[in-house]
């Protein structure tokens, strides 16, 4: 696993502990539509339908959306079963996660 992803998963763990995250399709959708979601993450192995639904919804409500890891990895980072989607509710956590998602991996070019 890439260094950046490890940092992201540990940030997700902290967000769970501070109750700044919701997961699962229904809760994620509710967070986006209510305006409380700062960032939506969808597993890369989520169904095309799920990705398309969240992509369209996040575009409409102007919430950044990214794909990250597998459903299993997202769930594991939260200490739960597989999760296809989750919403980060805190802007600080969202900004930090986006920063790690957007910077190139620092692994010596291997």
N, C-alpha and C positions, 0 to 999 in steps of 0.2 A: 504494500500500500504506500502511496506517495506521502511524503512528509506533510504537504499541505492538507491532504485528506485527513491525516491523523489529527492535525490541529482543528480542522472543521468538526470532526466527530467529537473531539473533547469539548469544543465550544457548544455543540448540540447537547452534550451531557450536562454541562453547566446550565444551559437554558432550561433543560427539563427540571433540574433541581430548583431553579428559581421560578418555576411555573411560567416560563415565557415561551412555551411551545405547545402546539396542539397537533395531533396526528390523526391519520385516517381521512378518507375522502370527505365524509360528512363534516367533520370538525374543521378541516382545512378550508373547505368551500364556505362554511359559515364565517370563518375568520376573514377570508378575502372579502366577502360580500358585506360584512359589518364594518370593514375598514380597519380592523385591528391587526391584520397581517402585514408585516414589513418585508417578508421574503417567503417564497414558497419553494420547497425542494421536492422534486419528484424523482423516484428511483429510475435509473436508466433502463431497468428491466420491467418497468410498469407497462401496462398495455398501451398501445398507440392511442386508443380511445381516451384513456385517463390523461395521457400527456397532452393530447389535443384539447380536451376539456379545460385543463388547468392553464394551458398556454393562452387560449381564447379568453378565459375568465380573467387571468392576470393582466392581459393586455388591456381589456376593457376597464378594469379597476385600477390600472397603473401600479401593479405590484410586481417587483422583479421575480422572475421564476427561473430556476436552473435545474438541470438534471444532475444527480450526484450518486455515484455508487449503485449498489443493488438495494432492493427492498429489504433484504436481510441485514445489510450493513446499516441502513437508516434505522431500522428497528433496534438493532444491537446497540447503536450509539445512544438510543433512548432507554435502553434496558427493557425493551418490549419485544413482542413478536415482529414479524415482517411488517413494514409500513411502506406503502407505495407513495404516500405523500405526507408532508408535514408543513406547518406554517410557523415561522419564527415571529413572535409578537413584540419583541423588544428591538428598537432601532439600533441600539449599540451592538447587540449580538448579530443582527442582520448585516450591519456595515462590516463587522470583522469577518464574517463568513464570506461575504461578497469579495472582500479584499483578498482572502486566500484563494477563492475560486478564480479570480482574475489575474493573479500574478503567476508568472511562469514557474514551473516546479524547479526547486533548487536541489538537483541531485547530480550535479557535475556532468550533465549532458549525456548520461547513460540511458 
